[in-house]
Amino acid sequence: GILFNTGAGQHILKNPLVVNSIIEKAALRRTDVILEVGPGTGNLTVKMLEKVKKVIACEIDPRLVGELQKRVQGTCLANKLEIKVGDILKTDLPFFDACVANLPYQISSPFVFKLLLHRPFFRCAILMFQREFALRLVAKPGTKLYCRLSINTQLLAQVDHLMKVGKNNFRPPPKVESSVVRIEPKNPPPPINFQEWDGLVRIAFVRKNKTLSAAFKSSAVEQLLDHNYRIHCSLHNTVRSFLIYEVLFLCYSEKRARSMDIDDFIRLLHGFNSEGIHFS
């Protein structure tokens, strides 16, 4: 009897075969605490409760919270379920071993990075995404879908596409196809300031088919880096020439972001930083 709000990403996974496949791929353990975002009416939740120590289900819609509570009320599963009501993007994440979720697709990108920057580390996340978003997460340099999302995610995690899920497996069916992805954070993480890394990658991928020399000739980019450079010189009591193009022309002026891998960007960032050029 519930009218689902598709504008808020409420598409309930109804196919039990898909639910079971997701749980199998998550390799759940009896001792696990699982974080689930957007549990809906609990089709995935109930199956996980049978296999783990605890499920922390985060739901923003009070109507669906009520449905989920009714579903486990009076059963042996009730004391293994904790429900948090509210916006997951505005909430501190609890401790958990793994995250398994059929996410509202409009929060996919911010939630992925909230997860990857969360501490302490979790073991893995098995997440349902819109198909194109999932393919961007796993895209490799030189491919059409390779973008800032791809390289930022792959810097922090191993990402694998697990399976496709057709729109008819949901109620109501979404307008797009879906995919399930496994994300395993790199522990320890690479020794890189992620804010600086993302600042560099953002500039490079504004026009990923342009050369880096063209990307860095933008007046807005030059002003930003000159401002950061002056702050660096002031903090370190040094005065040196602004060597942005010398750094670029060493190896990278004619390279394009679309074909550069993580190691390329790490070397470029270190080159800039060694000359006092920083990103934000």
C-alpha positions in Angstrom: 0.0 0.0 0.0 3.0 2.3 0.1 3.5 4.8 -2.8 7.2 4.9 -3.4 8.9 8.2 -4.1 10.9 7.5 -7.2 12.2 11.1 -7.2 14.0 10.1 -3.9 15.4 7.0 -5.5 12.9 4.6 -3.9 13.1 1.5 -6.1 12.7 -1.6 -4.0 14.8 -4.7 -5.1 12.1 -7.4 -5.4 13.9 -10.3 -7.0 15.0 -12.8 -4.3 17.6 -14.3 -6.7 19.4 -11.0 -7.0 19.1 -10.4 -3.2 20.8 -13.8 -2.6 23.5 -13.1 -5.2 24.4 -9.8 -3.6 24.6 -11.4 -0.1 26.7 -14.3 -1.5 29.1 -11.8 -3.1 29.4 -9.9 0.1 30.8 -13.0 1.9 29.2 -12.0 5.1 30.5 -13.4 8.4 28.6 -14.3 11.6 30.5 -11.6 13.5 29.9 -8.8 11.0 28.2 -5.5 11.7 26.7 -4.4 8.4 25.8 -0.9 7.3 22.8 -0.7 5.0 21.7 2.6 3.4 18.2 2.8 2.0 16.8 -0.5 3.3 13.3 0.2 1.9 10.9 -2.5 3.0 13.7 -4.8 4.1 14.1 -7.5 1.4 17.9 -7.3 1.7 17.9 -6.4 5.4 16.1 -9.5 6.6 18.3 -11.9 4.6 21.4 -10.2 6.1 20.0 -10.3 9.6 19.9 -14.1 9.3 23.7 -14.2 8.6 25.4 -11.5 10.7 25.7 -10.1 14.2 24.0 -6.8 13.5 22.6 -4.6 10.7 22.6 -0.9 11.0 19.9 0.3 8.6 19.9 4.0 7.7 16.6 5.3 6.2 15.3 8.8 5.6 11.6 8.0 5.0 9.7 7.4 8.3 7.0 5.3 6.4 9.7 2.8 5.3 11.1 2.8 8.8 7.7 1.7 10.0 7.5 -1.1 7.4 10.9 -2.4 8.3 10.1 -2.4 12.0 6.9 -4.3 11.5 8.7 -6.8 9.4 11.0 -7.9 12.2 8.8 -7.2 15.2 8.3 -10.2 17.4 11.0 -12.3 15.6 14.4 -13.4 16.7 15.9 -10.9 14.2 14.5 -7.8 15.9 17.4 -7.4 18.5 20.0 -7.6 15.7 18.5 -4.6 13.8 19.4 -1.0 14.6 17.6 1.7 12.5 18.9 5.2 12.1 16.5 7.7 10.8 17.9 10.6 8.7 20.1 11.7 5.8 23.1 9.5 5.7 25.2 12.3 4.0 24.6 14.5 7.1 25.2 11.7 9.6 28.5 10.4 11.1 28.9 6.8 10.0 29.0 4.2 12.8 31.5 1.5 13.1 30.8 -1.3 10.6 32.6 -4.2 9.0 31.0 -4.1 5.6 28.4 -1.9 3.7 25.8 -3.6 1.6 23.2 -1.4 0.0 20.8 -0.7 -2.8 21.6 3.1 -2.8 19.3 5.9 -3.8 21.2 6.7 -7.0 21.3 10.5 -6.6 23.6 10.2 -3.5 26.0 7.7 -5.2 29.0 10.0 -5.7 29.0 11.8 -2.3 28.3 8.5 -0.5 31.2 6.7 -2.1 33.7 9.3 -1.0 32.1 9.6 2.5 32.7 5.8 2.7 36.3 5.9 1.4 37.4 8.7 3.7 35.7 7.0 6.7 37.8 5.6 9.6 38.3 3.1 10.9 38.6 1.1 7.7 35.8 -1.3 6.7 36.4 -4.6 4.9 34.4 -3.9 1.7 31.2 -2.4 0.3 28.8 -4.1 -2.1 26.7 -1.4 -3.6 24.0 -1.1 -6.3 24.5 1.8 -8.7 23.1 3.1 -11.9 24.9 1.2 -14.6 26.8 4.1 -16.2 27.9 5.3 -12.8 29.2 1.8 -12.0 31.1 1.7 -15.3 32.7 5.0 -14.6 33.9 3.7 -11.2 35.8 0.9 -12.9 36.8 2.7 -16.1 40.5 2.5 -17.2 42.7 5.2 -18.7 42.0 5.7 -22.4 38.4 4.5 -22.3 35.4 6.7 -23.0 34.0 6.6 -19.4 37.3 7.3 -17.7 36.9 10.5 -15.6 37.7 12.2 -12.3 35.4 9.8 -10.5 37.3 6.8 -11.9 40.8 7.9 -10.8 39.7 9.3 -7.5 37.9 6.1 -6.5 40.7 3.9 -7.8 43.3 5.9 -5.9 41.6 5.0 -2.6 40.1 1.5 -3.4 40.1 -1.6 -5.5 36.9 -1.5 -7.5 35.3 -4.4 -9.3 32.1 -4.7 -11.3 30.2 -7.8 -10.0 27.0 -8.1 -12.0 24.3 -6.3 -14.1 20.8 -5.9 -12.7 17.9 -5.2 -15.1 15.3 -2.6 -14.3 12.5 -5.2 -14.0 14.1 -6.5 -10.8 12.8 -3.4 -9.0 9.4 -2.2 -7.9 8.7 0.3 -9.4 11.2 -0.2 -12.2 13.7 2.7 -12.6 14.3 4.3 -16.0 17.9 3.0 -16.0 19.8 -0.2 -15.8 21.8 -1.0 -12.7 25.0 -2.8 -11.6 26.5 -4.1 -8.4 30.0 -3.1 -7.6 32.5 -4.2 -4.9 34.7 -1.5 -3.3 37.6 -2.5 -1.1 39.5 0.4 0.5 43.3 0.4 0.3 44.7 -0.1 3.8 47.0 1.6 4.3 45.8 4.4 2.0 48.4 6.0 -0.4 50.5 8.7 1.4 48.8 11.5 -0.5 46.9 14.6 0.6 43.5 13.8 -1.0 42.4 17.5 -1.1 45.5 18.4 -3.1 45.2 15.3 -5.3 41.6 16.2 -6.1 42.5 19.8 -6.8 45.0 18.7 -9.4 42.7 16.0 -10.9 39.8 18.5 -11.1 41.9 20.9 -13.2 43.1 18.2 -15.5 39.7 16.6 -16.1 37.7 19.8 -16.8 38.5 19.1 -20.4 40.0 15.6 -20.3 40.7 15.5 -24.0 42.8 18.7 -23.9 46.5 18.7 -23.2 47.7 19.6 -19.7 49.4 22.7 -21.0 46.1 23.9 -22.4 44.3 23.1 -19.1 46.8 25.0 -17.0 46.7 28.1 -19.2 43.3 29.0 -17.9 43.5 32.4 -16.1 41.4 31.1 -13.2 43.8 28.2 -12.7 46.9 30.4 -12.9 45.3 32.8 -10.3 44.5 30.0 -8.0 48.0 28.4 -8.1 49.7 31.8 -7.9 47.7 32.5 -4.7 48.6 29.1 -3.2 52.2 29.6 -4.2 52.4 33.0 -2.5 51.0 31.5 0.7 53.6 28.7 0.5 56.5 31.2 0.1 55.2 33.3 3.0 54.9 30.2 5.3 58.4 29.0 4.4 60.0 32.4 4.2 61.2 31.8 0.6 61.0 33.6 -2.7 61.4 31.6 -5.8 60.1 31.8 -9.4 56.7 30.4 -10.2 57.7 27.2 -12.1 54.4 25.7 -13.1 55.2 25.4 -16.7 58.7 24.1 -16.1 57.1 21.3 -14.1 54.6 20.6 -16.8 57.1 20.7 -19.7 59.4 18.2 -18.0 57.2 15.3 -19.0 53.5 16.2 -19.1 52.7 19.2 -21.2 51.4 17.2 -24.2 49.7 14.5 -22.1 45.9 14.4 -21.7 44.0 13.5 -18.6 42.0 10.8 -20.4 45.1 8.6 -20.9 47.0 9.3 -17.6 46.9 6.7 -14.8 47.3 7.1 -11.0 51.1 6.9 -11.2 51.2 9.7 -13.8 49.2 12.0 -11.5 51.2 11.1 -8.4 54.5 12.0 -10.2 52.9 15.2 -11.5 51.6 16.2 -8.0 55.0 15.5 -6.4 56.7 17.5 -9.1 54.5 20.5 -8.4 54.8 20.2 -4.6 58.6 20.0 -4.8 58.5 23.4 -6.4 56.1 24.8 -3.8 53.0 24.7 -6.1 50.0 23.4 -4.2 46.3 22.7 -5.0 43.1 23.1 -3.1 
